[in-house]
Amino acid sequence: MTGRTPPFARFEWMIAWRYLRAKRAEGGVSVMTWISLIGITLAVFALVATFAVRSGFRAEFVDTILGANAHVTVYAQAHPNQNGQMTRTIADYDAMRARIQKIPGVVSAAPLIKGEVMASFDGHNTGVQVYGISLADLKEVPRIAHSDQALGNIDDFDQGIAIGSGVARDLGVGIGDRIKLISPDGVQTAFGTTPRVKAYKVVYIFSAGRWDIDQTRAYLPFAEAQSFFNREGVADEIDVMTTDPEHVDRLSPDLLKAAGENALLWTWRDSAGSFLRALTVEDNVMFVILALVVLIASMNIVSGLIMLVKNKGRDIGILRTMGLTEGAVLRVFFICGASTGMVGTLAGVILGCLFAIYINPIFSFVNYWAGGGVWDPSIRGIYTLPAKLEFWDVVRATLLSLGLSFVVTIFPARRAARLNPVEALRYE
């Protein structure tokens, strides 16, 4: 061993492995090694699981926004109508729709009527937001037309009304029942405005995956909504669906040009941007906190190595007198600490991935054990706790854990390498 040997030679790994598996009676620190291993495993598991839940929640939340709402809404600025009254309705909605649909990247442009009314059935009442839309345009709304938990047939839409599952639950209605819609803005008479009441047959019940949408939304055929809300010949807005909603702002100049000089745009980022920014801030804070947890777990490696260096002082002195260099000693103890970090990181990544893959049965068990009510969709918006594994999230967690484990290992390893063999063997 007096000659020069390549770094991380086989004998260095052999010595490190001997130290790692040594019993405490032999001067080893197997207990501290296990503590370090378990700590890093749990820290990395928490990091990967948090990343997965964060990514899943964001993806599900954004998907419910894009799947049940317009990517861009085109409004009209306030302007006088034929009677001189100020209005925001769109009179030439067919022509505007045709111009918008010619823009590359636009999937559909749907004229829409909006109004808020009271729905009533058999003594039960609830407020709903009614969207007037054509059947062809409704089929372009993925979360409504292709709902996994839908009841009825969407092709019968022109014969009645489509309502959210939450509205149906509050009213206690099913397919074929007739609900009444009551609007305060009804017929103009000599004695004032009388409420308008009309009954519609429930032909379709959908679940968009968002509690607030299912709880408040209903759809009427476009022509019927025009008549019910006194919007004959006009539309309230144009709802635009695009091929790339993540970069919808790129279409804004073309949309404004096609819609006309009096048009205004409202994108899905304008409506949900504050919430998404809050999620981003929360994600960054959680990453910092969990990174500190990983650092604290990694510090256990330092404690274990310091104890190992102290217990193996005589061995270090003997090895040094036999010709082992400072670099070789440093690498031996670096392997001891780094191996613990690598094994703990690998175990944590595996546990975190398994948690993300089997989150539904795990969450169902927790919900059952807690007696239900663990996840309240009225607060969190979506119905389940989702998880989505992202490759770069796993890589980031792995690199963070390995990086911290390697860095903290260097200091006690250097202390071992600089140990004077004469001092180590003086009292032996």
N, C-alpha and C positions, 0 to 999 in steps of 0.2 A: 504493500500500500504506500511505499515511499515514492513511487513514480506518480506522474500526473495521470489522473483518471477523468473520464468524461463526466460532466455534471449529471446528477441523478443516476448514478451507476447502480447496478443491481444490488451491490452490498449496502448501499445507502437505503434502498427500499427494504432490504432484509432487516437492518437494524431498526428502522422506524416501525416496521410491523411487529418486531419483537417488543418494542417499548409500548406500543398501543395495546397489545393483548396481555401485557404483564399483569399479574395479580398484585393487589395492594401489598401483600406480604413480601413481594419481591421488589418493592419500591415503585410499582406502577401506579397509575391513576385511572384505572378502568372506570371507576364510579364517575369521576369528573368528565371522562370521555363520553360516557353515556348521557350525562346531563347536558353536555354541549350538543351532542347529536340530537337529542330529543328537542332541545330548545330551538335549534336551527330548523329542524323538520317542521315544528309547529308554526314558526314564524313564516317560513316560505309557504307552507300550506295556507295560512291566513292571507298572505299576499296574493297568491294565485287565485284563491277563491274569491277574494274581494275584487280583483281585476275582472274575473269572469262574470260575477254578478253585476258589477258596474257596466260592463260592455253589454250584457244581456238586457239590463233595464233600459239603457239608452237606446239600444237597437229596437226593442219592443215598443218603447214610448214613441220614438220617431216613426216607426212603421205604422202605428195606429193613427198618427197625425197624417201621414202621407197617404195612408190607405183609406181614410174616411173623410178627408177634407181636401179642398182644392190646394194645389201647390201655389197658385197665384190667383187672387181674386181681383177682377177689374171692376172698379166703381166709376160712377160719373160724379163730377162736381155738382154742387147745387146750382140749378138753373131754373128759370121760370117755365111752366108748362103752358098749355093753350089757354088756361083760365087765369094766367098771371101769377099762379101760386108757385112757390119755390119747391122743387122736387129733386131727388137724386136718381130717379128711375131712368132706364135706358129705352128709348123708343125704337131705335134702329138696331135692335139686338141681333136680328138675323144677319144683317150685313156685317156688323161688327164681329159676330161669331165666324162668319166665312173668312174675313180677313185674318183673324187670329189663327185659324186652323191652317192657314197656308205657311205659317212661320215654321221653319225647321226646328225640330225638338219639341213641338207641341203635339200631344197625343189627342186631346179633345178640348173643346170649349163649350160649356153648357150654360145657356141662359137659366137664371134661377130666380125664384120668388121666395122671399123669407118673411116669416111672420110668427109672432108668439101668441098662443091661444091657450085656452083651458080645455083639456080632454076629460070627458065624463063617461062613466059606465056603471050602471047599477049602484048609484050612490057613492062611487069612488071618483075622486077628482085629482088631477095632477096637471101641472103646467108643462107644455111641450113647445118646442121650436119646430115649426113646420117648414120644410123645404119643398118648393114646387119645382119639379124636374121631369123631363120626359123619360120614358122607359129606356130608350136607347142610351141616354146620357147616364141614367142610374146604373146601367150595366157596366159603365166605365169606372165605377167607384169600387175598387177591389174588396175592401173590408165590408161593404154593404152587400154587393151582388154575390160575392163568393164566401159568405160567412159560413164557418164550419158548424155553427149551432143554429142555423136558420130554420125556420118553420114556414110552411106554405110554399107557394110558387111565385117567383119574382115576375114570371111572364103574365101573371094576373094583375099586375100593378095598375093597369089602366082601369080596372074595375073596382078599385077601392083605395086603401091606404096601407102604407108600410110603416111599422113602428118598431122602436128598439125594445129589446128584451126587458129592460128596466121599466119602461112605460107599460108594457104588457103585464108585468108583475104587479106594479102599483095599482093598476086598474082591475086586475084579475080577469083579463080577457084572453081569448085564444083565437085561432084561425076561424073565420066565419062569423065572429061576433061583430056587432055594429057599435061603434063608439061615436059620441057626439063631440064636435069641435065647436067651442063657443068663443067668438071674437067680439070684443067691445066695439070695434070699428066695422059696423054693419051697414044697414040700409039708411040712407038719408031721407028723413020725412019732415013734414011741416012742424012736428013736435021735437025734432032733433034726431040724433043718431040712435038707432035701435040696435042692440046686439044681434049678431048673426049666428044662428045655430043650425048646424047641418050634421047629419049622421053619415058615417062612412063604414063600409065593411072592411074588416081587417083581413088582408089577403097575404101578408108577408110580415114575419117577425124576425129581425136580424140581431146579431150580436157583433159589434165592431171591435170588441176586445178592450174598449175603454169604457169605464163605468159612467163617466159624465155624458158620453155620447148615447149610450144605451138608455140612460135614465131620462133623457130629455128630447131625443130627436124623433121626428116622424117625417115621412115623405108623402106628398100628394102629386098626382099627375099635373103637369105644368099648366095646362088649360084650366083645370079645375081650381088650382091655386090662384090663377089670375082672377077668376070669377069670385072666389071666396074672399080674397083680400082686396077687391076693387082695383086690380092692376090690369085691366083689359088693355091689350095692345102694347104692354111694356114689360120689362124685366127689371129686377132690382140690381142684378149684378151678373157678371160672366165668370164662371168658375173654370179655371184652366188647369189641366193635368199635363205634366211634361215627362220627357224621357229621363231627364237627369235633374231631379229635384234638389240634389245637394249643391248644384251650381245654377240655381234658378235665377240668380241675379244677372247672369249673363244674357238672359232673354229680355230683361226689362226694357232696354231701348227699343227693341223690335216690337214688343207688346204695346208700349206707349205710342209708337208710330202707327201701328195697326188700329189701336183703339180710338185714336183721335186726341186732339189737344185738350179736351175737357176730361180726360180719363185719369184715374188714380189707381195705383197698384198697391196691393197688400199681400205679401208673400207669407208662406208658412213660417219662415224664420222671423218675420216681424211679430207673429202671434205667439210663437213658442221660444223666441230667442232668449228672453230673460231666464226662463226655466232651464234651458240648455246651458246657458252661461253659469247659472248656479250649480248645475251638475258638474261642470268643468272645475269650478272652484273647489267643490266638495271632493272631487276625484284627486286633485292636487294635494289637498290637505290630508286625505286618507293615505296617499302614497308616502308623504313625509312621515306620518305617524307610524305606518307599518315598516318603513325603512329604519326608523329608530328601534322598532321592536327587533328587526333582524340584526341591527348593530348590537343591541344588548345581548341577544342570544349568541352572537359571535364573540362577545367579550368573555363568555365562559371558556372559550378555547384558550384565551390568554391565561386565565386562572389555572386551567389544567396543565398548560405547557410550563408555566412558572414552577408549579409543584413538581412536574416531571423533571425539569432541569435541576431543581434542588435535590431530588432523590437520586438522580443519575449523575451527580457530580463526579463520583469516583470513576464511573464508566467513561465519562467524557475525558477525564485526566488520563486514563489508561489508553484510550483511543488516540488521544493527541500525542502521547509519548511513542505510540506505535507508528506515527507518521500521518495520522489523519489531519487534513488541513482544516483551517477555520471554515472555509467554504463548504467542505463536506459535512462538518458538524451542523452548520446552518441549514443545509439542505435536508439533513436527517430530521431535525425538529420541525422544519417547514413542512415536510411530508406528513409528519404526525398531525399537525394542526390542519393543513389543507385537506388531508384525507377525511378528517371529521367533517369539515365544511362541505366537501363534495358529496359525501354519502348523505348528510343531512339535507342538502339542497335537492339531491335526486329524490329522496323519499318525500320531501315536502311537495315537489312538483308532481309526483305521481299521485299523492293524496289530493292535492288541489284539483288536478284534472279529473280524478274519479268523482270528486264532489260536484264539479260542474256537469259531468256527464249524467250523474244519477241524482241531480238536485230535486227532481219532482218526487220520487219516492222518499227521499230524505225529508223534504219539506212536508210531505203528507204525514209522515211519522211524527214529526215535531208538532204539527198542527193537531194531530190526534192525541198525542201525549199531553198537550197543553189544553185540551178541551175545546179546540176550535177558536176562531177569531184572531189567529196570529197575524194574518195578512188582511187588512181592511181595504178593499178596492175603492171605497169612497174617499179615502185619504190618499192612497198611492196611485190611483187612476187606473192601473191595470189589474187584472184578476189574479195573476200568479207571479211568483218570484222567478224570473228567468235567469239563465246563465248562458254565456256565450264565450267559448274559448277563442282568444285571439292569439295568433302565433307570436306576435311581437310583445304581447303582454307577458307570455310565458318566458320568452327570451329575456325580457327586461328584469323579471323577478329572478331568473337564474343568474344573470350577470351581476345583479346587485348583491345577491347572497354570496356568490363565489368571490366577487371583488372584495367585499368586507372581510370574508373569512381569510383570504390570502393576505390582506393588508395587516390585520391584527396579529397574524401569525408571525410576521417578520420580526417584531420587536422581541418577544421571548426567544426566538430562534437566534437572533443576533447576540443576545445575552449569553446563550449557551456557547456560541462560537467563540466569544471573546473570553471565556472562562480560562484562567491561567491554570495549566495542568499541575504546576508546582503547588499552588494554593489548594487545588482540588484533592491532591494526594498527601498533603502535609500531615493530616491527622488520621490517615488510613494505615 
